[in-house]
Amino acid sequence: MSLKRVYTLAGMVLTAIILIVVLLTSWYTVDESEQALVLTFGDAGEPVVEPGLHFKVPWPVQSVEVLSKETFSLQFGYEEKDGKIKDFPKETKMITGDEYIVLADLVVQWKITDPEGYLFNSDNPKEILYDATSSSLRSIIGSSLIDDALTSGKAEIEADVRDLLTELIDDYDIGISILAVKLQDVELPNAEVRSAFTAVTDARETMNTKINEAKKYRNQRTNEAQGEKDAIISRAKGDKIARVEQARGDVAVFDKLYNEYKSNPEITRKRLVLETLENVLPNAEIYIMKDSGDTLKYFPIRQMENQTPPAKQEGSDENE
């Protein structure tokens, strides 16, 4: 075989390889759950989010990085595989603001919103997210009370962790966004501590119950006292109105008597004396007589009327 023929065959093979490379690298597809970033000599263009078949300049001029648009979950403090959960207590052990040790783990939901930043601003954005999650959770737990972390303050802790983690991720500019933060478990490190804390919690609940009962009794007694006060005030107002009306009636009677007295003073005076005696001595028998000085001052008429005459002796009438 001649040298010229060898060169010709080599050129044909190389041309075929180039054509195959051009054919295979001049197009790409994007699924509905994906987004693509086209790189021209390493320089990123605008993200491609429309699904379907797309064309580009063959490699090595342009290359494509395809990333997911789905929501990812970061499990902090545990790992779930094949339905089995593996805990990492060393990572979840932290101290609260009132110096109690708790174990706290959570789930962070996130997604890629800036493909260029996700690909080029860090070597391992998932590791940065994990470390930022640990820092945010420890910071918030470290400024919270044990009661809030174990009971009613979980929602507020979740919100604070989400805000702090979002701020850190924005500062790191790694191309992801935080969607949600959910505390999974916040518990005490061992059974003895949990038992003591449960006893304290029960005592606190009993205290709150007694306080609520006392407040209820106080409100009940206050309402009763208020009702009694209102009733007394109402009766007093009624008595006031009655006495005012009675006084007005007495004034009207007095004015009427005064007018009669002005017209007939002597007769009115005697009538008033008699009416007063009847009111003062309702059961007394009164005898009015003209005293000339010879009248006996004491005259027991009723005693004489009540005395029975002495019985006559037998035979006395016959002898007389």
Phi, psi and omega in degrees: 000135183280160180297324180296321180292324177297314179299320180296315179295319179297320179294322179293320179294316179297318178297320179296319179296318180297318180296321179294316179298315179298318181294319184281334185252012180261005178212161177203160180240149178235124178280167180295333180263016184233166173217147186238151177233117182270128181250125177252105187053039177089351180268124185279140174259200179285143178298144177256117183246349180284127181288155177127194182270132181228153181243155181208174175287135184300158174297141014263012181290310180234145174226164185233134171247121181256126180237157181276148173259002183286168178272130179258157178238127175258119180264112181258123177095352178203169179218132181245119178222131177053039179078001179251140182251129177245123182267153175234081187298330180296327181281331185265354181281126181209167185250135178279176181295332177261025169066043169252149178266129177227161173249120184228130173227159184207174177237133177246125176261129185213165177211161179276119180246345178226091183303321181296314178295323180294323184277325193242346184273352179203155178283324183217086182296330179293321178293320177298319178297318180297314180295321178294324177296315178300316181295317181294314181296316180295324180294316182288316177298323180293344177250010181248159177275156181298322180297319179294321182291329184263341186236250193276356184264010183295319181298319179292322178296317178301315181297318180294319178297317179298317180296315182293318180295320177299319179296319179294316181295322177296323178291323180286335177053060180254013170081016179237161178233142179272125180263317183201155175229128183228119175290130178270300181221136170230111185218166179279158192289333182213170186294323181296316179293320179297320179296316179296319180293323177297320178297318178296319179296317179298319178297321179293320178296319177298318178299314180296322178297315179296320179297318179295320177296318179297319178296320178297316178295319179298316179296320179297313180294324178296318178295320178296315179297321178297319178296317177297318179299315179297322179295317179297317179297320179296317178295320179297319177296321177296317177297321179299314180296319180297317182291323177297317180294322177296319179297320178296321177295319178297321178296319180295319178296316180298318179298321179294316178296322181295321177296319177294322180296322179295326181278321180224079186295319185291311180296317181296322180296314180296319180297319179294322178297315180294317179296323178293319178296320178296324180285321183283319182239075186291332184255006181272149175261122186250130175245123180253123182217159178272120185262118179261000181106342181260356184280140178291128185290327181245120184224090185284077183291314184295326178293324179289325179291327183280345180284135178270140179294148181292145181289143179282142178284148181293132177086358181288324181291327182290330181280339185276000000 
